[in-house]
Amino acid sequence: MTDTAAVTDWQAWQRSWDRQQEWYLPDREERFRVMLDAVEAVVGPEPRILDLACGTGSISDRALRRFPGATTTGVDLDPALLTIARGHFAAEPRAEFVTADLRDPGWTERLPHRAYDAVLTATALHWLRSDELRVLYGQVAGVVREGGVFLNADHMPDPATPRLNAADHAYQKARQARAKAEGAQDWADWWQTAARDEALAGPVAERFAIFGNPANGDHADGETQSVAWHVETLRAAGFGEARAVWCSPSDAMVLGLK
Ligand SMILES: C[S@@+](CC[C@H](N)C(=O)[O-])C[C@H]1O[C@@H](n2cnc3c(N)ncnc32)[C@H](O)[C@@H]1O
């Protein structure tokens, strides 16, 4: 670790990531709570958790605060977000992080455990295309132990309600504009701030080489699917039960029970 990294306030970076994500998802903490309620209900209060596409490790953070006996493995491809995660959890022996591309056929071989009680993910799998996500769900089914649980909270619009979708979209845009006028950072702003940070500039440059620079409008080429698609695909992947356990007008959380 460099001297700069040693003095960087990683907790502050974790908090600023959370604020930026909340600009998009004001109910983000509520969805984490529902997610962890389902984990506790299905596998109990000492879960071994895989935090898929973990970013800075927000789900791991909530899980480790709530469950003293939990352990977490976070997987992500982004060197900058993983730098924040590794800094934030430097003194936390229950958390570990793995660099891997979830589109890589061999990514599960990098995990420190063969099986997990719970595989959790939020606001991430829409970065993948449907064919890639179908393959990933098959791999996840191989990593969740029998009786274990998978939870994915993400954008899952319902094409059957176009007027509601349009009204919600307009409402969210107005809310975001008000928050921005009060100083909130969106995705592109946050990344430009991170790029200017001495300790993060290198990992952010690597990140831009992998995913592109949000200042140029770059984002992943993924797709969103309906709740019905997720449920059907989880069942086909080998989950015995699958259904939505939470929803908002634009997003939902699907659960698969092995
Ligand atoms: C919006 S962030 C959400 C992070 C975290 N789950 C949260 O709620 O704060 C989406 C994450 O998906 C990760 N991601 C996207 N595509 C990926 C891939 N192919 N392999 C691994 N991680 C990926 C990104 O690097 C990013 O950390």
The ligand as a Gaussian input file, in Angstrom:
#p B3LYP/6-31G(d) Opt

LIG

0 1
 C      -24.049000       0.056000     -10.153000
 S      -22.759000      -0.980000      -9.566000
 C      -23.551000      -1.793000      -8.176000
 C      -22.533000      -2.245000      -7.150000
 C      -23.119000      -2.764000      -5.836000
 N      -23.852000      -3.984000      -6.030000
 C      -24.009000      -1.717000      -5.186000
 O      -25.221000      -1.938000      -5.079000
 O      -23.479000      -0.688000      -4.777000
 C      -22.652000      -2.279000     -10.794000
 C      -21.420000      -3.169000     -10.568000
 O      -21.417000      -4.253000     -11.490000
 C      -20.061000      -4.519000     -11.818000
 N      -19.982000      -5.295000     -13.049000
 C      -20.541000      -4.978000     -14.241000
 N      -20.240000      -5.907000     -15.157000
 C      -19.450000      -6.834000     -14.533000
 C      -18.824000      -8.029000     -14.952000
 N      -18.921000      -8.451000     -16.218000
 N      -18.107000      -8.730000     -14.050000
 C      -17.997000      -8.289000     -12.771000
 N      -18.582000      -7.175000     -12.314000
 C      -19.298000      -6.441000     -13.185000
 C      -19.479000      -3.122000     -11.970000
 O      -18.076000      -3.121000     -11.956000
 C      -20.108000      -2.423000     -10.771000
 O      -19.335000      -2.568000      -9.625000

